[in-house]
């Protein structure tokens, strides 16, 4: 907008020697706010406005006040072709306007400039809103505080929120941010992010690019562009953008990761961002002088997306293959004016190479995962055959899967579980499928060795080390297990004084025989096992914390048989077949026997199953064993429910304090039996662990056992 478009035409001026009253009459007649003051040569030397005359007061009416006495001598003269915005930045309210020859042609008031600039700004804002709402993709922009500043119609459709409910509110109050707020912190571009939203009509998948809005090198906001790709898998989002009409929109377009071109209906390129230069190699400065026909002639594109948009009067998507065999997805969107005429075409160019590469990598990963799954199934089957395991339940299949993975590495493993669940069998399975399978597998029952013999049994001794020692000396268990696996069963039964020596052997990977002076290097893989709660022993000071953490690298919990009842019948058949071969007999079990065995809780676990099957076979005189006629607690004991109500009972009328202690004994005792540790019990009962430990100690002090 130029000065001459909004100025008031006027070529009248006053002389400095004229009276202010005469000047006032001229101002009133011309309806001007002010009038220029010229010298005899016609040069402007000042400006006299209504304000100066009014400020001079009543004496102006007497005709004694001259123009020179009250005129503004500091003047700002504008040329007709100057931008109107120049007047807004000058410290004056009235400006004389001259032509190229310096002749006065009019006057310009500052208030008129402000009114005109406001009108232009309103038009620009309205046009920007129209272009943004014409975009097919959802566009959401936030300022540096996370407040939504831009929210187009497509965003309304995607988020199911109206623009009036979104603008001016924090992003997290309107939608799930999906990382847009992170852009404010790191200022990085994020492209090809895929996420899903569930609606009543179903789940929709969206692809989004997120970019920072940068002004003067600072992140002042962020913009997210969303495209619904629910029906077009692995296709990139279609980005509709607008002509940059002010600094904020200019920044938004330049922040886009995709190439953007804006043309008029004839194909003349009005705007192109730097991302287009990155994709096509054509400098942004030169492309704005071209048309779409010029780009087709240069071989950049094979057809005009603009013509297709004009013909269909709607959005059009084309696919192009560049000379470098990069696939481009090109989307054109029309921008209509209020009369429905196409005034702009916004073109989005997406390089599909990254997305196609991602798709190929995903397909390769899926194929590799399927292959690994097949190999794992084969290895698990081979593992079961090798160690003679009987596995039917899902829980034990998971245990064996973990054991197989641990066989491929050399990490220390801690096997946890009740007595008889098969910890040694799992340890052997790990050893047989490891790289140490050709080496020895040495089992040590830590609770079966007298304390005074522990060190000599574990580390060995030199000849003459003590009275009664072998003359040639003796290697210990660590030396015997060199290049193999040492299985330390019942590790919790080790006395404290020996735990220190064991810890040093594990840390230093060397031992010294009793009576010896030279350390011996050892290469041993440690697998430990216990049926006790090591955490509680550590808290009670009965097991060293540092040794616990040294052993508890990879814990594997083997569930008791009552938690994997699917394994009971296969185990019974397996042991039955084995004992029939040993004793040369063949007998059958009736359905009642199987029912009774399934209802039994098996406190001795797999070891007890083996014993019971052997007793049934060798003590029954019948060919078909009809019932379990050996002592078993067949009444199923209902284990405590972790989340359901517990049956806590008090028999008879007793003091309230005693009843409270009895309730705590039953509840905590049942929880400890199922969960195994005070930490898990505290979590299940929603109290602190210290509370459980304190109550357990109080119960024991009162002579109540758990």
C-alpha positions as CSV (number, residue, x, y, z in Angstrom):
1,X,0.0,0.0,0.0
2,X,1.5,3.3,-1.2
3,X,1.1,6.8,0.3
4,X,-0.6,8.1,-2.8
5,X,-3.4,5.5,-2.4
6,X,-4.5,6.9,1.0
7,X,-3.4,10.5,1.1
8,X,-5.8,13.5,0.9
9,X,-5.2,15.5,-2.3
10,X,-4.1,19.1,-1.5
11,X,-1.7,21.6,-3.2
12,X,-2.6,24.5,-0.9
13,X,0.0,25.9,1.5
14,X,0.4,28.9,3.7
15,X,3.3,31.4,4.2
16,X,5.0,31.8,7.5
17,X,4.0,35.5,7.6
18,X,0.3,34.8,7.4
19,X,-1.8,34.9,10.5
20,X,-2.8,31.7,12.2
21,X,-6.4,32.8,11.8
22,X,-6.0,32.7,8.0
23,X,-4.5,29.3,8.2
24,X,-7.3,28.1,10.4
25,X,-9.9,29.2,7.9
26,X,-8.0,27.3,5.1
27,X,-7.9,24.2,7.3
28,X,-11.6,24.4,8.0
29,X,-12.4,24.9,4.3
30,X,-10.2,22.0,3.1
31,X,-11.2,19.8,6.1
32,X,-7.5,18.9,6.5
33,X,-5.9,18.1,9.8
34,X,-2.9,20.2,8.9
35,X,-1.4,22.3,6.1
36,X,2.2,22.7,4.8
37,X,4.1,26.0,5.4
38,X,6.3,27.0,2.4
39,X,8.8,29.8,1.9
40,X,8.6,32.2,-1.1
41,X,10.4,29.6,-3.2
42,X,7.8,27.0,-2.5
43,X,10.0,24.8,-0.3
44,X,8.3,23.2,2.7
45,X,9.6,24.7,5.9
46,X,7.0,23.5,8.4
47,X,3.6,22.1,9.1
48,X,0.7,23.8,10.9
49,X,-2.0,21.5,12.2
50,X,-5.2,22.0,14.0
51,X,-3.5,21.0,17.2
52,X,-1.0,23.9,17.2
53,X,-3.7,26.4,16.5
54,X,-6.0,25.1,19.3
55,X,-3.0,25.0,21.7
56,X,-2.3,28.8,20.8
57,X,-5.6,29.7,22.5
58,X,-8.0,32.6,22.0
59,X,-5.3,35.0,20.9
60,X,-5.4,33.4,17.5
61,X,-8.8,35.1,16.9
62,X,-7.2,38.5,17.4
63,X,-5.2,38.0,14.3
64,X,-1.9,38.8,15.9
65,X,-0.5,35.2,15.9
66,X,1.6,34.4,12.9
67,X,2.0,31.0,11.3
68,X,5.8,31.1,12.0
69,X,5.1,31.5,15.7
70,X,3.3,28.2,16.2
71,X,4.1,25.9,13.2
72,X,6.0,22.6,13.5
73,X,9.5,23.2,12.2
74,X,10.6,19.6,12.5
75,X,8.8,18.0,9.5
76,X,8.7,14.6,7.8
77,X,7.9,14.7,4.1
78,X,6.6,11.7,2.3
79,X,6.8,10.9,-1.4
80,X,3.8,9.6,-3.2
81,X,5.4,6.2,-4.0
82,X,6.6,5.6,-0.5
83,X,5.0,2.6,1.4
84,X,2.3,3.8,3.7
85,X,3.8,1.9,6.6
86,X,6.7,4.4,6.6
87,X,4.4,7.0,8.0
88,X,3.5,4.7,10.9
89,X,7.1,4.6,12.1
90,X,7.7,8.4,12.0
91,X,7.1,10.6,15.1
92,X,4.4,12.9,13.6
93,X,0.7,13.0,13.1
94,X,0.5,15.0,9.8
95,X,2.8,14.5,6.7
96,X,3.1,16.6,3.6
97,X,3.2,14.5,0.4
98,X,5.2,15.6,-2.7
99,X,5.7,14.2,-6.1
100,X,9.0,13.3,-7.7
101,X,9.5,17.0,-8.5
102,X,9.0,18.1,-5.0
103,X,5.6,19.7,-5.6
104,X,3.0,19.4,-2.8
105,X,0.3,17.0,-3.9
106,X,-1.5,16.1,-0.7
107,X,-1.5,15.5,3.1
108,X,-1.4,12.2,5.0
109,X,-2.8,11.8,8.5
110,X,-1.2,9.2,10.8
111,X,-4.7,8.0,11.9
112,X,-5.6,7.2,8.3
113,X,-2.4,5.2,8.0
114,X,-3.3,3.1,11.1
115,X,-6.9,2.5,9.8
116,X,-5.6,1.4,6.4
117,X,-2.9,-0.9,7.8
118,X,-5.4,-2.5,10.1
119,X,-7.7,-3.2,7.2
120,X,-4.9,-4.7,5.2
121,X,-3.8,-6.9,8.2
122,X,-7.4,-8.1,8.6
123,X,-7.5,-9.1,5.0
124,X,-4.2,-10.9,5.2
125,X,-5.3,-12.8,8.4
126,X,-8.6,-13.7,6.7
127,X,-6.8,-15.0,3.6
128,X,-4.4,-17.0,5.8
129,X,-7.3,-18.6,7.7
130,X,-8.9,-19.5,4.4
131,X,-5.8,-21.1,3.0
132,X,-5.1,-23.0,6.2
133,X,-8.7,-24.3,6.3
134,X,-8.4,-25.4,2.6
135,X,-5.5,-27.8,3.5
136,X,-6.5,-31.5,3.4
137,X,-4.1,-32.3,6.3
138,X,-4.7,-31.3,9.9
139,X,-2.5,-28.4,11.0
140,X,-2.0,-27.5,14.6
141,X,0.5,-24.8,15.7
142,X,1.4,-23.9,19.3
143,X,3.4,-21.0,20.8
144,X,6.4,-21.4,23.1
145,X,4.1,-21.9,26.1
146,X,2.2,-24.8,24.4
147,X,-0.9,-22.6,23.7
148,X,-2.7,-23.4,20.5
149,X,-2.5,-20.6,17.9
150,X,-3.5,-22.3,14.7
151,X,-6.1,-25.0,14.4
152,X,-7.6,-25.7,10.9
153,X,-10.8,-27.5,9.9
154,X,-8.9,-30.7,9.1
155,X,-7.6,-30.7,12.7
156,X,-11.2,-30.4,13.9
157,X,-12.1,-33.5,11.9
158,X,-9.1,-35.5,13.2
159,X,-9.3,-34.5,16.9
160,X,-13.1,-34.3,17.1
161,X,-12.7,-30.8,18.7
162,X,-14.0,-27.6,17.4
163,X,-11.7,-24.7,16.7
164,X,-13.4,-22.5,19.2
165,X,-12.7,-25.2,21.9
166,X,-9.0,-25.4,20.9
167,X,-7.7,-21.9,20.1
168,X,-6.1,-20.2,23.2
169,X,-6.0,-23.4,25.2
170,X,-3.0,-25.6,26.2
171,X,-2.3,-28.4,23.8
172,X,-2.6,-31.1,26.5
173,X,-6.1,-29.8,27.4
174,X,-7.3,-30.5,23.8
175,X,-5.5,-33.6,22.5
176,X,-2.9,-36.1,23.5
177,X,0.3,-34.1,22.5
178,X,2.1,-37.1,20.8
179,X,5.5,-35.4,21.1
180,X,4.6,-31.9,19.8
181,X,5.5,-30.3,23.1
182,X,8.9,-32.0,22.9
183,X,9.7,-29.9,19.9
184,X,9.7,-26.8,22.1
185,X,12.5,-28.3,24.2
186,X,14.8,-29.9,21.6
187,X,13.9,-27.8,18.5
188,X,14.4,-30.8,16.2
189,X,12.4,-31.9,13.2
190,X,10.4,-35.2,13.6
191,X,9.1,-36.8,10.5
192,X,7.1,-40.0,9.6
193,X,5.8,-40.5,13.1
194,X,2.9,-42.9,13.1
195,X,0.2,-43.2,15.8
196,X,-3.4,-44.4,16.2
197,X,-6.5,-42.9,17.8
198,X,-9.7,-44.8,18.6
199,X,-13.1,-43.4,17.8
200,X,-16.6,-44.8,17.9
201,X,-16.3,-45.4,14.2
202,X,-13.1,-47.4,14.6
203,X,-9.4,-46.9,15.0
204,X,-7.7,-44.3,12.7
205,X,-4.0,-44.3,12.0
206,X,-2.2,-41.0,11.3
207,X,1.2,-40.0,10.0
208,X,2.6,-36.7,11.2
209,X,5.6,-34.4,10.7
210,X,6.5,-32.1,13.5
211,X,8.7,-29.0,13.1
212,X,9.9,-26.2,15.3
213,X,8.8,-22.6,14.5
214,X,12.0,-20.5,14.6
215,X,12.3,-16.7,14.6
216,X,15.6,-15.0,15.0
217,X,17.3,-18.2,15.9
218,X,14.9,-19.0,18.7
219,X,12.2,-21.7,18.9
220,X,9.0,-19.7,19.4
221,X,6.5,-22.5,18.7
222,X,5.9,-25.8,17.0
223,X,3.7,-27.0,14.2
224,X,2.3,-30.5,13.6
225,X,0.8,-31.6,10.3
226,X,-1.4,-34.8,10.4
227,X,-2.6,-37.0,7.6
228,X,-5.1,-39.9,8.0
229,X,-3.4,-43.0,6.4
230,X,-5.8,-45.6,7.7
231,X,-6.7,-46.7,4.2
232,X,-3.3,-46.2,2.6
233,X,-0.7,-48.2,4.4
234,X,2.9,-46.9,4.3
235,X,1.9,-43.8,2.3
236,X,3.2,-40.5,3.6
237,X,1.0,-37.7,4.7
238,X,-0.4,-35.2,2.3
239,X,0.7,-31.7,3.3
240,X,-1.4,-28.8,2.2
241,X,0.1,-25.5,3.0
242,X,-0.6,-21.8,2.2
243,X,1.1,-18.9,0.7
244,X,3.2,-17.1,3.2
245,X,1.5,-13.8,4.0
246,X,3.3,-12.7,7.1
247,X,6.4,-13.6,9.0
248,X,4.7,-16.4,11.1
249,X,3.3,-18.2,8.0
250,X,6.6,-17.8,6.2
251,X,8.4,-19.5,9.1
252,X,5.8,-22.3,9.1
253,X,6.3,-23.1,5.4
254,X,10.1,-23.0,5.8
255,X,9.8,-25.3,8.8
256,X,8.1,-28.1,6.7
257,X,10.2,-31.2,6.0
258,X,8.3,-31.7,2.8
259,X,8.7,-29.7,-0.4
260,X,5.9,-27.0,-0.8
261,X,5.1,-25.0,-4.0
262,X,2.3,-22.5,-4.2
263,X,1.1,-21.5,-7.7
264,X,-1.7,-19.4,-9.3
265,X,-4.2,-21.1,-11.5
266,X,-2.0,-20.7,-14.6
267,X,0.8,-22.6,-12.9
268,X,3.0,-19.6,-12.2
269,X,5.1,-20.4,-9.1
270,X,4.5,-17.9,-6.3
271,X,6.3,-19.5,-3.5
272,X,8.6,-22.6,-2.9
273,X,10.3,-23.6,0.3
274,X,13.9,-24.8,0.8
275,X,12.7,-28.4,1.3
276,X,11.7,-28.5,-2.4
277,X,15.3,-27.4,-3.2
278,X,16.6,-30.3,-1.1
279,X,14.3,-32.8,-2.9
280,X,14.7,-31.6,-6.5
281,X,18.0,-29.7,-6.4
282,X,16.5,-26.5,-8.0
283,X,17.5,-23.3,-6.0
284,X,14.5,-21.7,-4.3
285,X,15.5,-18.2,-5.6
286,X,15.3,-19.3,-9.2
287,X,12.2,-21.5,-9.0
288,X,9.9,-18.6,-8.1
289,X,10.5,-17.2,-11.6
290,X,9.3,-20.4,-13.2
291,X,6.0,-22.1,-14.1
292,X,5.0,-25.7,-13.7
293,X,5.5,-26.0,-17.5
294,X,9.1,-25.0,-17.0
295,X,9.7,-27.7,-14.4
296,X,8.1,-30.3,-16.8
297,X,10.4,-29.1,-19.6
298,X,13.4,-29.5,-17.3
299,X,12.3,-33.1,-16.6
300,X,11.7,-32.5,-12.9
301,X,8.0,-33.6,-13.2
302,X,6.3,-35.5,-16.0
303,X,2.9,-34.0,-15.7
304,X,1.3,-30.8,-14.3
305,X,-0.4,-31.3,-11.0
306,X,-1.9,-27.8,-11.4
307,X,-3.8,-28.7,-14.5
308,X,-5.1,-31.9,-12.8
309,X,-6.3,-29.8,-9.8
310,X,-8.0,-27.2,-12.0
311,X,-9.7,-29.9,-14.1
312,X,-11.0,-31.9,-11.1
313,X,-11.6,-28.8,-8.9
314,X,-10.3,-30.8,-6.0
315,X,-7.3,-32.5,-4.4
316,X,-5.2,-34.7,-6.7
317,X,-2.3,-37.0,-5.8
318,X,0.2,-38.2,-8.3
319,X,3.3,-40.4,-8.1
320,X,6.6,-39.5,-9.8
321,X,9.9,-41.3,-10.2
322,X,12.9,-39.0,-10.3
323,X,16.0,-39.6,-12.4
324,X,17.7,-41.0,-9.3
325,X,14.9,-43.6,-9.0
326,X,13.4,-41.8,-5.9
327,X,9.7,-42.0,-5.6
328,X,7.9,-38.8,-5.0
329,X,4.3,-38.5,-3.8
330,X,2.9,-35.2,-5.1
331,X,-0.4,-33.8,-3.8
332,X,-2.1,-30.7,-5.1
333,X,-4.9,-28.9,-3.3
334,X,-7.0,-25.9,-4.5
335,X,-7.5,-22.8,-2.5
336,X,-10.9,-21.1,-3.2
337,X,-12.0,-17.6,-2.7
338,X,-15.4,-16.7,-1.3
339,X,-16.9,-16.9,-4.8
340,X,-15.7,-20.5,-5.1
341,X,-13.0,-19.7,-7.7
342,X,-9.6,-21.3,-7.5
343,X,-7.1,-18.6,-6.7
344,X,-4.1,-20.7,-5.5
345,X,-2.9,-24.3,-5.8
346,X,-0.8,-25.6,-2.9
347,X,1.5,-28.5,-3.9
348,X,3.1,-30.9,-1.4
349,X,6.1,-33.1,-2.6
350,X,7.1,-36.0,-0.4
351,X,10.2,-38.1,-1.0
352,X,9.0,-41.6,-0.3
353,X,12.5,-43.1,-0.1
354,X,12.8,-43.0,3.7
355,X,9.3,-44.4,4.1
356,X,9.9,-47.2,1.6
357,X,13.2,-48.0,3.2
358,X,11.4,-48.2,6.6
359,X,8.8,-50.5,5.0
360,X,11.5,-52.8,3.6
361,X,13.3,-52.9,7.0
362,X,10.1,-53.8,8.7
363,X,9.4,-56.6,6.3
364,X,12.9,-57.9,6.8
365,X,12.5,-57.7,10.6
366,X,9.2,-59.6,10.4
367,X,10.8,-62.3,8.3
368,X,13.7,-62.5,10.7
369,X,11.5,-62.7,13.7
370,X,9.5,-65.6,12.2
371,X,12.7,-67.4,11.4
372,X,14.0,-66.9,15.0
373,X,10.7,-68.1,16.4
374,X,10.9,-71.3,14.4
375,X,14.5,-71.8,15.4
376,X,13.6,-71.2,19.1
377,X,10.8,-73.7,18.9
378,X,13.2,-76.3,17.5
379,X,15.9,-75.6,20.1
380,X,13.3,-75.8,22.9
381,X,12.1,-79.1,21.6
382,X,15.7,-80.4,21.4
383,X,16.3,-79.1,24.9
384,X,13.3,-81.0,26.3
385,X,14.4,-84.3,24.6
386,X,18.0,-83.9,25.8
387,X,17.3,-83.5,29.5
388,X,14.2,-85.7,29.6
389,X,11.9,-82.9,30.7
390,X,8.2,-83.2,30.7
391,X,6.7,-79.8,29.9
392,X,3.1,-79.1,29.1
393,X,2.2,-75.9,31.0
394,X,2.7,-72.4,29.7
395,X,4.7,-71.4,32.8
396,X,7.3,-74.1,32.4
397,X,7.6,-73.4,28.7
398,X,8.5,-69.9,29.6
399,X,11.0,-71.2,32.1
400,X,12.6,-73.4,29.5
401,X,12.6,-70.6,27.0
402,X,14.6,-68.4,29.4
403,X,16.9,-71.3,30.2
404,X,17.6,-71.7,26.5
405,X,18.5,-68.0,26.2
406,X,20.8,-68.2,29.2
407,X,22.5,-71.2,27.6
408,X,23.8,-68.9,24.9
409,X,25.6,-66.6,27.3
410,X,27.9,-66.9,30.3
411,X,25.9,-64.9,32.9
412,X,25.4,-66.2,36.4
413,X,22.0,-67.7,36.9
414,X,20.0,-67.9,40.2
415,X,17.3,-70.6,40.2
416,X,14.5,-70.0,42.7
417,X,11.7,-72.4,43.7
418,X,10.4,-74.8,46.2
419,X,12.1,-78.1,47.0
420,X,11.5,-80.6,44.3
421,X,10.4,-78.3,41.5
422,X,13.4,-79.4,39.3
423,X,16.0,-76.7,39.8
424,X,18.9,-79.1,39.1
425,X,17.2,-80.4,35.9
426,X,17.0,-76.8,34.6
427,X,20.6,-76.2,35.6
428,X,21.7,-79.3,33.6
429,X,19.6,-78.1,30.6
430,X,21.4,-74.7,30.6
431,X,24.8,-76.5,30.8
432,X,24.0,-79.1,28.0
433,X,22.9,-76.4,25.6
434,X,25.8,-74.0,26.3
435,X,29.2,-73.6,24.8
436,X,30.5,-75.4,27.9
437,X,28.6,-78.6,27.2
438,X,31.7,-80.5,26.6
439,X,33.1,-79.4,30.0
440,X,32.2,-80.9,33.4
441,X,28.9,-80.2,35.2
442,X,29.7,-80.3,39.0
443,X,26.9,-80.3,41.5
444,X,27.5,-79.1,45.1
445,X,24.9,-79.3,47.8
446,X,26.0,-76.5,50.0
447,X,23.9,-77.7,52.9
448,X,25.2,-81.2,53.0
449,X,28.9,-80.3,53.5
450,X,30.1,-79.9,57.1
451,X,31.3,-76.3,57.8
452,X,34.8,-77.5,58.7
453,X,35.2,-79.2,55.3
454,X,33.6,-76.6,53.1
455,X,36.8,-74.7,52.2
456,X,38.8,-77.9,51.4
457,X,35.9,-79.4,49.4
458,X,35.3,-76.2,47.4
459,X,38.9,-75.0,46.9
460,X,40.9,-78.2,47.5
461,X,44.2,-78.5,49.5
462,X,47.9,-79.0,48.9
463,X,49.7,-82.2,50.1
464,X,50.4,-82.1,53.9
465,X,48.0,-79.2,54.4
466,X,46.5,-80.7,57.5
467,X,46.5,-84.0,59.4
468,X,44.7,-86.7,57.5
469,X,45.0,-84.9,54.2
470,X,45.7,-86.9,51.0
471,X,49.4,-87.1,50.4
472,X,49.1,-85.9,46.9
473,X,46.7,-83.0,47.7
474,X,43.2,-82.8,46.3
475,X,41.5,-80.4,43.8
476,X,38.3,-78.7,44.9
477,X,35.0,-78.4,43.2
478,X,36.0,-75.2,41.5
479,X,39.0,-76.9,39.9
480,X,37.0,-79.9,38.9
481,X,34.4,-77.6,37.2
482,X,37.1,-75.7,35.2
483,X,35.9,-74.9,31.7
484,X,32.4,-76.2,32.7
485,X,29.6,-75.4,35.0
486,X,29.5,-75.4,38.9
487,X,25.9,-75.8,40.2
488,X,25.7,-74.5,43.8
489,X,22.5,-76.0,45.2
490,X,21.0,-74.8,48.5
491,X,23.2,-71.7,48.4
492,X,21.3,-70.1,51.2
493,X,22.8,-72.8,53.7
494,X,26.4,-71.5,53.3
495,X,27.8,-70.1,56.6
496,X,28.6,-66.4,56.6
497,X,32.3,-66.9,57.1
498,X,32.6,-69.0,53.9
499,X,30.4,-66.6,51.9
500,X,33.2,-64.0,52.0
501,X,35.7,-66.5,50.5
502,X,33.1,-67.6,47.9
503,X,32.5,-64.0,46.9
504,X,36.2,-63.4,46.4
505,X,36.5,-66.5,44.2
506,X,33.6,-65.3,42.0
507,X,35.0,-61.8,41.7
508,X,38.6,-62.6,41.1
509,X,37.9,-65.9,39.1
510,X,40.7,-67.6,41.0
511,X,41.1,-69.8,44.1
512,X,43.9,-70.8,46.5
513,X,44.1,-74.3,47.9
514,X,44.4,-74.8,51.6
515,X,48.0,-74.9,52.4
516,X,48.9,-73.3,49.0
517,X,50.5,-70.0,48.2
518,X,49.9,-69.7,44.5
519,X,46.4,-68.6,43.2
520,X,44.9,-70.8,40.5
521,X,42.9,-69.2,37.6
522,X,39.5,-70.8,37.0
523,X,37.0,-70.6,34.2
524,X,33.7,-71.6,35.7
525,X,30.1,-70.7,35.0
526,X,28.1,-70.4,38.2
527,X,24.5,-71.6,38.5
528,X,23.1,-71.2,42.0
529,X,19.8,-72.5,43.5
530,X,17.8,-72.1,46.6
531,X,14.3,-72.7,48.0
532,X,14.6,-69.9,50.5
533,X,14.0,-66.2,50.3
534,X,17.4,-64.7,50.0
535,X,16.1,-61.1,50.3
536,X,14.8,-61.9,53.8
537,X,18.1,-63.6,54.8
538,X,20.0,-60.5,53.6
539,X,17.7,-58.3,55.7
540,X,18.2,-60.6,58.7
541,X,22.0,-60.5,58.3
542,X,22.2,-64.2,57.5
543,X,23.3,-63.8,53.9
544,X,25.8,-61.3,52.5
545,X,24.2,-58.6,50.4
546,X,27.2,-58.3,48.1
547,X,27.2,-62.1,47.4
548,X,23.4,-61.9,46.8
549,X,23.9,-59.3,44.1
550,X,26.8,-61.3,42.6
551,X,24.6,-64.4,42.3
552,X,21.3,-62.7,41.4
553,X,22.4,-61.6,37.9
554,X,19.6,-63.5,36.0
555,X,17.0,-65.0,38.4
556,X,14.7,-67.7,37.1
557,X,11.7,-68.6,39.2
558,X,10.5,-72.2,38.7
559,X,6.8,-72.3,39.8
560,X,5.6,-75.1,42.1
561,X,3.6,-78.0,40.6
562,X,0.3,-76.7,42.1
563,X,0.6,-73.6,39.9
564,X,1.2,-75.7,36.7
565,X,-1.3,-78.5,37.0
566,X,-1.1,-79.2,33.2
567,X,2.3,-80.9,34.0
568,X,0.9,-83.4,36.6
569,X,-0.6,-86.0,34.3
570,X,2.3,-86.0,31.8
571,X,4.7,-86.4,34.7
572,X,2.7,-89.3,36.1
573,X,2.7,-91.0,32.7
574,X,6.4,-90.4,32.3
575,X,7.4,-91.8,35.7
576,X,4.9,-94.7,35.3
577,X,6.6,-95.7,32.0
578,X,10.0,-95.4,33.5
579,X,9.3,-97.5,36.6
580,X,7.4,-100.1,34.5
581,X,10.6,-100.6,32.5
582,X,12.7,-100.9,35.7
583,X,10.4,-103.3,37.5
584,X,9.2,-105.2,34.4
585,X,5.5,-104.6,35.0
586,X,2.6,-103.0,33.3
587,X,-0.3,-101.5,35.2
588,X,-3.0,-98.9,34.5
589,X,-4.4,-96.0,36.5
590,X,-8.2,-95.5,36.7
591,X,-9.7,-92.0,36.0
592,X,-10.3,-91.7,39.7
593,X,-6.6,-91.9,40.4
594,X,-5.8,-89.2,38.0
595,X,-8.6,-87.0,39.5
596,X,-7.2,-87.5,43.0
597,X,-3.6,-86.8,41.8
598,X,-4.8,-83.6,40.1
599,X,-6.6,-82.4,43.3
600,X,-3.5,-83.0,45.5
601,X,-1.4,-79.9,46.2
602,X,2.0,-81.6,45.9
603,X,4.0,-79.9,48.5
604,X,7.0,-82.0,47.4
605,X,6.5,-81.0,43.8
606,X,8.0,-83.2,41.0
607,X,10.1,-85.2,43.4
608,X,6.9,-86.2,45.3
609,X,5.1,-87.2,42.1
610,X,7.9,-89.6,41.3
611,X,7.8,-91.2,44.7
612,X,4.0,-91.4,44.7
613,X,3.9,-93.1,41.3
614,X,6.6,-95.6,42.3
615,X,4.7,-96.4,45.5
616,X,1.4,-96.9,43.7
617,X,3.0,-99.3,41.2
618,X,5.0,-101.4,43.7
619,X,2.5,-101.6,46.5
620,X,-0.7,-102.3,44.5
621,X,-1.6,-105.9,43.8
622,X,-4.2,-105.0,41.2
623,X,-3.6,-104.7,37.4
624,X,-5.8,-101.5,37.4
625,X,-5.1,-99.2,40.3
626,X,-8.5,-97.8,41.2
627,X,-7.7,-95.2,43.8
628,X,-4.8,-93.7,45.7
629,X,-4.6,-95.9,48.8
630,X,-1.5,-94.3,50.2
631,X,-1.7,-91.3,52.7
632,X,-2.3,-88.1,50.7
633,X,-4.1,-84.9,51.7
634,X,-6.5,-85.1,48.8
635,X,-8.7,-82.3,50.1
636,X,-7.6,-79.4,47.9
637,X,-6.1,-76.6,49.9
638,X,-7.3,-73.3,48.4
639,X,-4.2,-71.0,48.1
640,X,-4.6,-67.5,49.3
641,X,-6.0,-65.2,46.6
642,X,-3.9,-62.2,45.8
643,X,-6.7,-59.9,45.0
644,X,-9.8,-61.6,46.4
645,X,-11.1,-61.8,50.0
646,X,-9.2,-64.0,52.5
647,X,-11.0,-66.4,54.9
648,X,-9.7,-65.3,58.3
649,X,-11.4,-66.9,61.2
650,X,-11.2,-66.7,65.0
651,X,-12.6,-69.6,67.0
652,X,-14.4,-68.7,70.2
653,X,-14.5,-65.6,72.3
654,X,-11.0,-64.4,73.0
655,X,-9.5,-61.0,74.0
656,X,-9.6,-58.5,71.2
657,X,-5.7,-58.1,71.1
658,X,-5.3,-61.9,70.8
659,X,-7.9,-61.9,68.0
660,X,-6.0,-59.2,66.2
661,X,-2.8,-61.2,66.5
662,X,-4.5,-64.3,65.2
663,X,-6.0,-62.4,62.2
664,X,-2.5,-61.0,61.3
665,X,-0.9,-64.5,61.7
666,X,-3.4,-66.1,59.3
667,X,-3.3,-63.3,56.8
668,X,0.5,-62.7,56.7
669,X,1.2,-66.4,57.0
670,X,-1.0,-67.2,54.0
671,X,0.5,-64.4,52.0
672,X,4.1,-65.4,52.8
673,X,3.4,-69.0,51.8
674,X,2.1,-67.9,48.4
675,X,4.3,-64.9,47.6
676,X,7.5,-65.9,49.3
677,X,8.9,-62.5,50.5
678,X,8.0,-59.7,52.9
679,X,8.5,-57.2,50.0
680,X,5.8,-58.9,47.9
681,X,3.5,-59.4,50.9
682,X,3.7,-55.7,51.7
683,X,2.9,-54.8,48.1
684,X,-0.1,-57.1,48.1
685,X,-1.4,-55.9,51.5
686,X,-0.8,-52.2,50.5
687,X,1.5,-51.5,53.5
688,X,5.3,-50.8,53.9
689,X,7.7,-53.7,54.0
690,X,8.9,-52.5,57.4
691,X,5.3,-52.9,58.7
692,X,5.2,-56.5,57.6
693,X,8.7,-57.3,59.2
694,X,7.6,-55.6,62.4
695,X,4.4,-57.6,62.6
696,X,6.2,-60.9,61.8
697,X,8.6,-60.2,64.7
698,X,5.8,-59.3,67.1
699,X,4.0,-62.6,66.2
700,X,7.1,-64.6,66.9
701,X,7.6,-62.8,70.2
702,X,4.1,-63.8,71.2
703,X,4.8,-67.4,70.4
704,X,2.7,-67.5,67.2
705,X,4.2,-69.4,64.2
706,X,3.5,-68.5,60.6
